[in-house]
Amino acid sequence: MDSTGQDINLNSPNKGLLPDAMTDVPVDTVGASQTPAAEGLTEAEEEELRAELLKVEEEIVTLRQVLAAKERHCGELRRKLGLSALEGLKQNLTRSWHDVQGSPAYKKTQETLSQAGQRTSAALSTVGSAISRKLGDMRNSATFKSLEDRVGTIKSKVVGGRENGNDGLPSPAGSGDKPLPGHEPF
């Protein structure tokens, strides 16, 4: 079977078999275990580096054991003092917040926002004064006074009619003597 016409039928008895060309590839076991840096070293240098590597790895293991023991001891002390993990977190957050507040960036931002707030307040005050002044000017205008007089006249007619026992609206029966056409009394 050639490699280009390889049988990919899953029911084929030849499935998963490599072509013959792939089985004759030699494998370099010596070159695979060495790194490029180890090729330029003498045997004595390589042995010295391996010994140093072992020593450093042993120190790492020892330091991890010491750290674990220190963490257990710290936990016991916290438990005896009644400190919880939540209390430690609270202290860390408080300390971090104080650090942030003391930073130059925070102070600069606070100053900038304070100035922006003052400017915004002054601008809104100016706009409010301008609107009040315009409304006052509009109320004193002839058009507004004329409209106010008309509304007052209509109001007095409506309210005045109610005071006389009449609500100022025409009765549905007209004069009250005869019903409207099409509307018979009950």
CYANA upper distance limits for C-alpha pairs under 8 A (distance plus 0.5 A):
  1 MET  CA      5 GLY  CA      7.53
  1 MET  CA      6 GLN  CA      6.99
  1 MET  CA     19 PRO  CA      7.43
  2 ASP  CA      6 GLN  CA      6.73
  2 ASP  CA     19 PRO  CA      7.38
  3 SER  CA     19 PRO  CA      6.47
  6 GLN  CA     19 PRO  CA      8.43
  7 ASP  CA     12 SER  CA      7.81
  7 ASP  CA     14 ASN  CA      7.64
  7 ASP  CA     15 LYS  CA      7.38
  8 ILE  CA     12 SER  CA      8.14
  8 ILE  CA     15 LYS  CA      7.07
  9 ASN  CA     15 LYS  CA      7.44
 10 LEU  CA     15 LYS  CA      6.64
 11 ASN  CA     15 LYS  CA      7.89
 18 LEU  CA     22 MET  CA      6.77
 18 LEU  CA     23 THR  CA      7.55
 19 PRO  CA     23 THR  CA      7.62
 20 ASP  CA     24 ASP  CA      7.61
 21 ALA  CA     25 VAL  CA      8.11
 28 ASP  CA     32 ALA  CA      6.82
 29 THR  CA     33 SER  CA      7.26
 30 VAL  CA     34 GLN  CA      7.43
 31 GLY  CA     35 THR  CA      8.39
 34 GLN  CA     38 ALA  CA      6.74
 34 GLN  CA     39 GLU  CA      7.63
 35 THR  CA     39 GLU  CA      7.41
 36 PRO  CA     40 GLY  CA      8.23
 37 ALA  CA     41 LEU  CA      7.88
 38 ALA  CA     46 GLU  CA      7.52
 41 LEU  CA     45 GLU  CA      6.45
 41 LEU  CA     46 GLU  CA      6.57
 42 THR  CA     46 GLU  CA      6.71
 43 GLU  CA     47 GLU  CA      6.66
 44 ALA  CA     48 GLU  CA      6.69
 45 GLU  CA     49 LEU  CA      6.70
 46 GLU  CA     50 ARG  CA      6.69
 47 GLU  CA     51 ALA  CA      6.74
 48 GLU  CA     52 GLU  CA      6.74
 49 LEU  CA     53 LEU  CA      6.55
 50 ARG  CA     54 LEU  CA      6.75
 51 ALA  CA     55 LYS  CA      6.76
 52 GLU  CA     56 VAL  CA      6.72
 53 LEU  CA     57 GLU  CA      6.65
 54 LEU  CA     58 GLU  CA      6.67
 55 LYS  CA     59 GLU  CA      6.77
 56 VAL  CA     60 ILE  CA      6.73
 57 GLU  CA     61 VAL  CA      6.89
 58 GLU  CA     62 THR  CA      6.72
 59 GLU  CA     63 LEU  CA      6.54
 60 ILE  CA     64 ARG  CA      6.66
 61 VAL  CA     65 GLN  CA      6.83
 62 THR  CA     66 VAL  CA      6.71
 63 LEU  CA     67 LEU  CA      6.51
 64 ARG  CA     68 ALA  CA      6.63
 65 GLN  CA     69 ALA  CA      6.75
 66 VAL  CA     70 LYS  CA      6.67
 67 LEU  CA     71 GLU  CA      6.61
 68 ALA  CA     72 ARG  CA      6.75
 69 ALA  CA     73 HIS  CA      6.72
 70 LYS  CA     74 CYS  CA      6.55
 71 GLU  CA     75 GLY  CA      6.64
 72 ARG  CA     76 GLU  CA      6.78
 73 HIS  CA     77 LEU  CA      6.76
 74 CYS  CA     78 ARG  CA      6.68
 75 GLY  CA     79 ARG  CA      6.62
 76 GLU  CA     80 LYS  CA      6.68
 77 LEU  CA     81 LEU  CA      6.67
 78 ARG  CA     82 GLY  CA      6.53
 78 ARG  CA     83 LEU  CA      5.46
 78 ARG  CA     84 SER  CA      7.39
 79 ARG  CA     83 LEU  CA      6.39
 79 ARG  CA     84 SER  CA      7.55
 83 LEU  CA     87 GLU  CA      6.53
 83 LEU  CA     88 GLY  CA      7.66
 84 SER  CA     88 GLY  CA      6.96
 85 ALA  CA     89 LEU  CA      6.68
 86 LEU  CA     90 LYS  CA      6.60
 87 GLU  CA     91 GLN  CA      6.73
 88 GLY  CA     92 ASN  CA      6.66
 89 LEU  CA     93 LEU  CA      6.63
 90 LYS  CA     94 THR  CA      6.63
 91 GLN  CA     95 ARG  CA      6.58
 92 ASN  CA     96 SER  CA      6.52
 93 LEU  CA     97 TRP  CA      6.52
 94 THR  CA     98 HIS  CA      6.79
 95 ARG  CA     99 ASP  CA      6.73
 96 SER  CA    100 VAL  CA      6.67
 97 TRP  CA    101 GLN  CA      6.64
 98 HIS  CA    102 GLY  CA      6.72
 99 ASP  CA    103 SER  CA      6.89
100 VAL  CA    106 TYR  CA      7.00
101 GLN  CA    106 TYR  CA      6.25
101 GLN  CA    107 LYS  CA      7.40
102 GLY  CA    106 TYR  CA      7.54
102 GLY  CA    107 LYS  CA      7.59
103 SER  CA    107 LYS  CA      6.96
104 PRO  CA    108 LYS  CA      6.57
105 ALA  CA    109 THR  CA      6.61
106 TYR  CA    110 GLN  CA      6.52
107 LYS  CA    111 GLU  CA      6.64
108 LYS  CA    112 THR  CA      6.65
109 THR  CA    113 LEU  CA      6.59
110 GLN  CA    114 SER  CA      6.58
111 GLU  CA    115 GLN  CA      6.78
112 THR  CA    116 ALA  CA      6.68
113 LEU  CA    117 GLY  CA      6.57
114 SER  CA    118 GLN  CA      6.80
115 GLN  CA    119 ARG  CA      6.70
116 ALA  CA    120 THR  CA      6.54
117 GLY  CA    121 SER  CA      6.58
118 GLN  CA    122 ALA  CA      6.70
119 ARG  CA    123 ALA  CA      6.62
120 THR  CA    124 LEU  CA      6.62
121 SER  CA    125 SER  CA      6.62
122 ALA  CA    126 THR  CA      6.72
123 ALA  CA    127 VAL  CA      6.71
124 LEU  CA    128 GLY  CA      6.54
125 SER  CA    129 SER  CA      6.68
126 THR  CA    130 ALA  CA      6.68
127 VAL  CA    131 ILE  CA      6.69
128 GLY  CA    132 SER  CA      6.67
129 SER  CA    133 ARG  CA      6.59
130 ALA  CA    134 LYS  CA      6.63
131 ILE  CA    135 LEU  CA      6.61
132 SER  CA    136 GLY  CA      6.63
133 ARG  CA    137 ASP  CA      6.64
134 LYS  CA    138 MET  CA      6.54
135 LEU  CA    139 ARG  CA      6.58
136 GLY  CA    140 ASN  CA      6.84
137 ASP  CA    141 SER  CA      6.83
138 MET  CA    144 PHE  CA      7.14
139 ARG  CA    144 PHE  CA      6.14
139 ARG  CA    145 LYS  CA      7.48
140 ASN  CA    144 PHE  CA      7.40
140 ASN  CA    145 LYS  CA      7.34
141 SER  CA    145 LYS  CA      6.85
142 ALA  CA    146 SER  CA      6.56
143 THR  CA    147 LEU  CA      6.71
144 PHE  CA    148 GLU  CA      6.49
145 LYS  CA    149 ASP  CA      6.59
146 SER  CA    150 ARG  CA      6.79
147 LEU  CA    151 VAL  CA      6.70
148 GLU  CA    152 GLY  CA      6.56
149 ASP  CA    153 THR  CA      6.62
150 ARG  CA    154 ILE  CA      6.75
151 VAL  CA    155 LYS  CA      6.51
152 GLY  CA    156 SER  CA      6.60
153 THR  CA    157 LYS  CA      6.79
154 ILE  CA    158 VAL  CA      6.74
155 LYS  CA    159 VAL  CA      6.39
155 LYS  CA    160 GLY  CA      8.47
156 SER  CA    160 GLY  CA      5.80
157 LYS  CA    161 GLY  CA      6.50
157 LYS  CA    168 GLY  CA      7.68
158 VAL  CA    162 ARG  CA      7.14
158 VAL  CA    167 ASP  CA      7.36
158 VAL  CA    168 GLY  CA      6.05
159 VAL  CA    163 GLU  CA      6.97
159 VAL  CA    167 ASP  CA      8.10
159 VAL  CA    168 GLY  CA      8.34
160 GLY  CA    164 ASN  CA      7.18
160 GLY  CA    168 GLY  CA      8.35
161 GLY  CA    165 GLY  CA      7.25
161 GLY  CA    166 ASN  CA      5.58
161 GLY  CA    167 ASP  CA      5.68
161 GLY  CA    168 GLY  CA      5.12
162 ARG  CA    166 ASN  CA      5.35
162 ARG  CA    167 ASP  CA      4.66
162 ARG  CA    168 GLY  CA      6.79
163 GLU  CA    167 ASP  CA      8.28
170 PRO  CA    174 GLY  CA      7.18
171 SER  CA    175 SER  CA      7.87
171 SER  CA    176 GLY  CA      7.83
172 PRO  CA    180 LEU  CA      7.85
173 ALA  CA    177 ASP  CA      7.80
173 ALA  CA    178 LYS  CA      6.99
173 ALA  CA    179 PRO  CA      5.50
173 ALA  CA    180 LEU  CA      6.12
174 GLY  CA    178 LYS  CA      8.17
174 GLY  CA    179 PRO  CA      8.03
174 GLY  CA    180 LEU  CA      7.76
179 PRO  CA    183 HIS  CA      6.75
179 PRO  CA    184 GLU  CA      6.95
179 PRO  CA    185 PRO  CA      7.73
180 LEU  CA    184 GLU  CA      8.14
